[in-house]
Amino acid sequence: MSSFVIEGGYKLSGEITPQGAKNEALEVICAVLLTAEKVTIHNIPDILDVNNLIQLLRDMQVKVEHPGAGTYTFQADAVDLDYLTTDEFLRKSTSLRGSIMIVGPLVARFGKAMIPKPGGDKIGRRRLDTHFVGIQKLGACFRYDTERQLYEIEARRLKGAYMLLDEASVTGTANILMAAVLAEGTTTIYNAACEPYLQQLSSMLNRMGARISGVGSNLLTIEGVGALGGTEHTILPDMIEVGSFIGMAAMTASDITIKNTGYDKLGIIPESFRRLGIRVEQQGDDIHIPTHDTYEIETFIDGSIMTIADAPWPGLTPDLLSVFLVVATQAVGSVLIHQKMFESRLFFVDKLIDMGAQIILCDPHRATVIGLGNRFKLRGATMVSPDIRAGIALLIAAMSAEGTSRIHNIDQIDRGYQDVDKRLNSIGARITRL
């Protein structure tokens, strides 16, 4: 198990550039299975989850080339469907939650797919009903092998349908969308997720010949086509990294510029940090965070305690709630952090409490943070990263703390953040990888 040793209390200075968006990368890489023609994708992040998905496609005999940093070409003209029945495929795809999104493309193009119950972050129950019920409405048949925990999906010919998703699942919407583009007739998806990841995937599919309208809204209409062609696509900057760097700069009293942020696609993320009293200065497509000697949490108009909660896009992404929580510990004032979508994502707060943070965990979904400003610094501690997003929040806490901290199980962080220790050390952090 790898670990980070962090010497806290050092200010950062300079420029840092976010990687390509992990969540978008997983979607658009799965989409290459929809065509036999070549697809080129730029700005792919060099992180564990994405690299594992690319290797999974290689194992399925997708031709993969890597002509330059961040750029890959894919050609799925000879996919080996028999590989899906092997123990190796079951083992590899179980550990990669993003592999669930190969189901839509495989059923749409080849009429069958197999996928084990995926793993991924330990952040609570993450059911797959939205994926499967949506694809079933298009005419697919599902069978679940409880002994092997294996889903088998078949469909002679998918047909367009009307559906109302029971939740605005990002990966569920992506999976159904990729199945529907090759279905016969028209598909209407209400309560569709509309995150920038989905907008990017939709734009890519339309360039490949799909007919998707309503992009960016919660109502998607897809007119099925007979086949898709190749295309070229560039992935957006990762909004979660951008938000992480904003919080990191404020909490360590640093002066940094975040380059090439895709600012127009960040939604309410910058404004949400401003509600914590953080100055977020837009400079074209860059963000400048000046040194903060202190920052104060706003209240509601009537003076009551501010609530920051996640919500489907264009609400605040749940992937940043952990960062908002840890940044609030060093603010002046109080805030209620309400994590509505995952019941175990706040269970890392005991580690922050051990570091001296004033937090009341109200229930699995809500935590009240009492910010004491810079009167009381966090103190170094030894911790274990439970998931990707809690891991980066703990790293931010350790960088601002007095003394030395150690974070174990940093493979979780590596799944979502590319060389984060090297990139932060280049602007003044003191992080050692063991």
C-alpha positions in Angstrom: 0.0 0.0 0.0 1.5 3.3 -1.1 1.5 6.4 1.2 2.0 10.1 1.1 4.1 11.9 3.8 3.1 15.6 3.9 4.9 18.4 5.7 2.2 20.9 6.4 2.3 24.7 6.6 4.0 25.5 3.3 2.4 28.1 1.0 2.1 27.4 -2.8 2.9 29.8 -5.5 2.8 29.7 -9.3 0.7 28.1 -11.9 -1.0 24.7 -12.2 -3.0 23.2 -15.0 -5.9 20.7 -14.4 -5.9 17.3 -16.1 -8.5 16.2 -18.5 -11.9 15.3 -16.9 -11.8 11.8 -15.6 -15.6 11.3 -15.7 -15.9 12.5 -19.3 -12.9 10.4 -20.3 -14.6 7.2 -19.1 -17.7 8.0 -21.1 -16.2 8.9 -24.4 -13.7 6.1 -24.3 -16.5 3.6 -24.0 -18.3 5.3 -26.9 -15.5 4.2 -29.3 -17.2 0.8 -29.2 -20.1 2.2 -31.2 -18.2 2.4 -34.5 -15.7 0.3 -36.6 -14.0 3.5 -37.7 -11.1 5.3 -36.0 -11.8 7.7 -33.1 -9.1 10.1 -31.8 -9.4 11.6 -28.3 -7.2 14.3 -26.9 -6.5 15.5 -23.3 -7.0 12.0 -21.8 -5.8 12.1 -18.2 -3.0 9.7 -17.3 -4.7 8.2 -14.2 -5.3 4.6 -13.0 -9.1 4.3 -13.7 -8.7 5.6 -17.3 -5.6 3.6 -18.0 -7.4 0.4 -16.8 -10.3 1.1 -19.1 -8.0 1.6 -22.1 -6.3 -1.6 -21.3 -9.7 -3.4 -21.0 -10.5 -2.2 -24.6 -7.1 -3.5 -25.7 -7.9 -6.9 -24.2 -11.1 -6.8 -26.2 -9.0 -6.4 -29.3 -9.7 -2.7 -29.9 -6.8 -1.2 -31.7 -5.3 1.4 -29.5 -2.5 3.8 -30.4 -0.8 6.5 -28.3 0.8 9.0 -30.6 1.4 11.8 -28.1 0.8 12.9 -24.5 -2.9 12.8 -23.7 -3.8 11.6 -27.2 -5.1 8.2 -28.1 -6.7 6.7 -31.2 -9.1 3.8 -31.0 -10.5 1.5 -33.7 -13.1 -1.2 -32.6 -13.3 -3.0 -36.0 -12.6 -6.5 -34.6 -14.0 -6.7 -31.1 -13.5 -10.1 -29.4 -16.9 -10.7 -27.7 -15.7 -14.1 -26.4 -13.3 -12.2 -24.1 -16.3 -11.0 -22.2 -16.8 -14.6 -20.9 -13.3 -15.0 -19.5 -12.4 -14.9 -15.9 -9.8 -12.3 -16.7 -12.5 -9.9 -18.0 -14.6 -10.5 -15.0 -11.7 -9.8 -12.6 -10.6 -6.6 -14.4 -14.0 -5.1 -15.0 -15.2 -5.8 -11.4 -12.5 -3.4 -10.1 -13.4 -0.6 -12.5 -16.8 1.0 -12.0 -16.5 2.8 -15.3 -16.6 -0.5 -17.2 -20.4 -0.5 -16.7 -20.6 2.0 -19.6 -19.5 -0.6 -22.2 -22.9 -2.2 -21.9 -24.8 0.4 -23.9 -22.4 0.4 -26.8 -22.0 -3.4 -26.9 -25.7 -4.1 -26.9 -26.5 -1.4 -29.4 -23.8 -2.6 -31.9 -23.4 -6.3 -31.2 -26.7 -7.3 -29.5 -25.1 -8.7 -26.3 -22.9 -7.7 -23.4 -21.8 -9.2 -20.1 -20.6 -7.2 -17.1 -19.9 -8.2 -13.5 -21.2 -6.1 -10.6 -18.8 -3.3 -10.7 -16.6 -2.1 -7.8 -15.3 1.4 -7.3 -15.3 3.9 -4.4 -16.7 2.8 -1.0 -19.1 5.7 -0.8 -22.3 3.8 -0.2 -24.8 2.0 -2.3 -24.6 2.9 -6.0 -27.3 0.9 -7.7 -27.4 0.1 -11.4 -31.2 0.1 -11.9 -31.2 3.3 -13.9 -28.8 1.8 -16.4 -30.5 -1.5 -16.8 -34.2 -0.3 -16.7 -33.4 2.3 -19.3 -31.7 -0.2 -21.6 -34.5 -2.7 -21.0 -37.0 -0.2 -22.2 -35.1 -0.2 -25.5 -35.8 -3.9 -25.8 -32.9 -5.6 -24.1 -33.3 -8.6 -21.9 -31.3 -8.9 -18.6 -30.4 -11.9 -16.6 -28.5 -11.6 -13.3 -26.4 -14.6 -12.1 -26.4 -14.2 -8.3 -23.7 -16.8 -7.8 -21.2 -15.1 -10.1 -22.7 -11.6 -9.6 -22.8 -11.3 -13.4 -25.2 -9.4 -15.6 -25.9 -10.8 -19.1 -27.7 -8.6 -21.5 -29.1 -9.5 -25.0 -31.1 -7.7 -27.6 -31.8 -8.7 -31.2 -32.7 -5.1 -32.2 -33.1 -2.2 -29.9 -36.1 0.1 -30.5 -36.6 3.6 -29.4 -38.9 4.3 -26.4 -40.1 6.9 -23.9 -38.6 6.8 -20.5 -38.5 8.8 -17.3 -35.3 8.0 -15.3 -35.8 7.4 -11.6 -32.7 9.4 -10.9 -30.6 11.8 -13.0 -27.7 9.4 -13.0 -24.7 10.7 -15.1 -23.3 7.2 -16.0 -26.9 5.8 -16.4 -27.8 8.6 -18.8 -24.6 8.1 -20.7 -25.2 4.3 -21.0 -28.7 4.7 -22.2 -27.8 7.4 -24.6 -25.1 5.3 -26.2 -27.5 2.4 -26.6 -30.3 4.7 -28.0 -28.2 6.2 -30.8 -28.2 2.9 -32.8 -31.8 1.9 -31.7 -34.6 1.9 -34.3 -36.9 4.9 -34.0 -37.0 7.7 -31.5 -36.0 7.6 -27.9 -37.1 10.3 -25.4 -35.3 10.5 -22.0 -36.8 12.6 -19.3 -34.9 13.5 -16.1 -31.6 12.9 -18.0 -28.4 14.1 -16.4 -27.1 17.2 -18.2 -23.6 17.6 -16.7 -20.9 19.0 -19.1 -19.6 15.4 -19.3 -23.0 14.4 -21.0 -22.9 17.5 -23.2 -19.5 16.5 -24.4 -20.5 12.9 -25.0 -23.6 14.1 -26.9 -21.5 16.5 -29.1 -19.0 13.7 -29.9 -21.8 11.2 -30.8 -23.5 13.9 -33.0 -20.2 14.4 -34.9 -20.1 10.6 -35.4 -23.5 10.8 -37.1 -26.0 10.4 -34.2 -29.1 12.6 -34.0 -29.3 13.9 -30.4 -31.3 17.0 -29.5 -31.9 18.7 -26.2 -28.2 18.6 -25.3 -27.6 20.4 -22.0 -31.2 19.9 -20.8 -32.9 17.2 -18.8 -34.9 16.1 -21.9 -33.0 14.3 -24.6 -34.5 13.2 -27.8 -32.5 10.6 -29.9 -33.4 9.6 -33.4 -31.7 6.3 -34.0 -29.3 5.8 -37.0 -28.0 2.7 -38.7 -24.3 3.2 -38.0 -21.8 5.8 -36.6 -18.5 6.9 -38.1 -15.2 8.1 -36.7 -14.4 11.5 -35.2 -11.9 13.6 -33.2 -12.7 14.8 -29.7 -11.0 16.9 -27.0 -11.9 16.3 -23.3 -12.7 19.3 -21.0 -10.5 20.2 -18.1 -11.5 18.4 -14.9 -13.8 20.6 -12.9 -13.2 18.5 -9.8 -9.4 19.3 -10.0 -10.2 23.0 -10.6 -12.4 23.0 -7.4 -9.8 21.1 -5.4 -7.1 23.6 -6.4 -9.3 26.6 -5.5 -9.9 25.1 -2.0 -6.3 24.1 -1.6 -5.0 27.6 -2.4 -7.4 29.3 0.1 -6.7 26.8 2.9 -2.9 27.1 2.6 -3.0 30.9 2.2 -1.4 30.5 -1.2 -1.3 32.7 -4.3 -1.8 30.5 -7.4 -3.2 30.7 -10.9 -5.1 27.7 -12.3 -4.6 27.6 -16.0 -7.1 26.5 -18.8 -10.0 25.8 -16.5 -12.8 25.6 -19.0 -14.4 28.4 -16.9 -17.6 28.6 -18.9 -18.3 24.9 -18.1 -17.7 25.2 -14.3 -21.3 26.2 -13.5 -21.8 27.3 -9.9 -18.5 26.0 -8.6 -16.7 29.3 -8.5 -19.7 31.1 -6.9 -20.0 28.3 -4.3 -16.5 28.9 -3.2 -17.2 32.6 -3.0 -20.0 31.7 -0.5 -17.2 30.5 1.8 -15.5 33.9 1.5 -12.9 32.8 -1.0 -11.9 35.3 -3.7 -12.1 33.5 -7.1 -10.8 35.9 -9.8 -11.5 34.9 -13.4 -8.8 35.9 -15.9 -10.0 34.8 -19.3 -10.1 31.0 -19.0 -7.8 31.0 -16.0 -8.6 31.4 -12.3 -6.4 33.4 -9.9 -6.7 32.7 -6.2 -4.9 35.5 -4.2 -3.4 34.9 -0.7 -6.1 34.6 2.0 -5.1 35.5 5.5 -8.7 34.7 6.4 -12.0 33.9 4.7 -15.5 34.2 6.2 -18.5 32.0 5.4 -21.6 33.9 4.3 -24.9 33.5 6.0 -28.4 33.5 4.4 -30.1 36.8 4.1 -31.9 36.4 7.4 -28.6 35.6 9.2 -29.2 31.8 9.4 -26.4 29.3 8.9 -25.4 28.7 5.3 -26.1 25.3 3.7 -24.0 23.9 0.9 -25.6 20.9 -0.7 -25.0 18.8 -3.8 -27.6 18.5 -6.6 -28.0 17.3 -10.1 -26.4 19.7 -12.7 -26.6 22.6 -12.9 -26.5 22.2 -9.1 -23.2 21.6 -7.2 -21.4 18.4 -8.1 -21.3 15.9 -5.2 -17.6 15.2 -6.1 -16.6 18.5 -4.5 -18.6 18.3 -1.2 -15.6 16.7 0.6 -13.4 19.6 -0.5 -15.9 22.2 0.6 -16.2 20.5 4.0 -12.5 20.5 4.7 -12.0 24.1 3.4 -14.7 25.2 5.8 -12.8 24.0 8.8 -10.4 26.9 8.5 -13.0 29.5 7.6 -14.6 31.9 10.0 -18.2 31.0 10.6 -20.4 27.9 10.3 -21.9 25.9 7.5 -24.0 22.8 7.0 -22.7 20.4 4.4 -25.5 18.3 3.0 -24.4 15.3 0.9 -27.7 14.1 -0.5 -26.6 11.5 -3.1 -24.2 9.1 -1.3 -24.7 7.9 2.3 -21.1 7.2 3.2 -19.1 10.0 1.7 -19.0 12.0 4.9 -17.5 9.2 7.0 -14.0 10.6 6.6 -14.8 13.5 9.0 -13.6 11.6 12.0 -10.1 12.0 10.6 -10.5 15.7 10.4 -11.8 15.8 13.9 -8.7 14.0 15.0 -6.7 16.8 13.4 -8.6 19.4 15.5 -11.5 20.3 13.2 -14.8 21.3 14.8 -17.3 19.1 13.0 -20.6 17.6 14.1 -21.6 14.6 12.0 -25.4 14.9 12.2 -26.2 11.8 10.2 -24.7 9.9 7.1 -25.7 12.8 4.9 -25.1 16.0 6.9 -22.2 17.6 8.8 -22.1 20.9 10.5 -18.6 22.6 10.3 -17.8 25.2 12.9 -15.0 27.2 11.3 -12.5 28.8 13.8 -10.4 30.6 11.2 -6.7 30.6 11.6 -6.9 30.9 15.4 -6.5 27.1 15.6 -4.5 25.2 13.0 -5.2 21.6 12.1 -2.5 19.3 13.4 -0.8 16.5 11.5 -2.2 13.0 11.7 -2.0 9.5 10.2 -4.9 8.7 8.0 -6.2 6.2 5.4 -7.9 7.5 2.2 -11.3 5.8 1.9 -12.1 7.0 -1.7 -10.8 9.4 -4.4 -12.6 12.5 -3.3 -12.1 12.1 0.5 -8.5 11.4 -0.3 -7.9 14.7 -2.0 -9.7 16.5 0.8 -7.5 14.8 3.4 -4.4 15.8 1.3 -5.6 19.5 1.4 -6.1 19.2 5.2 -2.6 17.8 5.6 -1.0 20.5 3.5 -2.6 23.2 5.7 -1.9 21.4 9.0 1.0 22.0 11.5 3.4 19.2 11.5 3.7 16.0 9.4 0.9 13.9 8.2 0.8 10.5 6.6 -2.0 9.3 4.2 -2.2 5.6 3.4 -4.0 3.9 0.6 -3.1 6.7 -1.9 -3.9 4.3 -4.8 -7.4 5.7 -4.3 -6.1 9.2 -5.0 -4.1 8.0 -8.0 -7.3 6.7 -9.5 -8.5 10.2 -10.0 -5.6 12.6 -9.9 -2.6 12.5 -12.3 0.8 12.8 -10.5 -0.8 15.1 -8.0 2.3 15.0 -5.6 4.7 16.0 -8.4 2.4 18.7 -9.7 1.9 20.2 -6.2 5.5 19.9 -5.2 6.4 21.9 -8.3 4.6 24.9 -6.8 5.8 24.6 -3.3 4.2 21.6 -1.5 6.2 19.1 0.5 4.8 15.7 -0.4 6.8 12.5 -0.4 5.5 9.3 -1.9 6.4 6.1 -0.2 
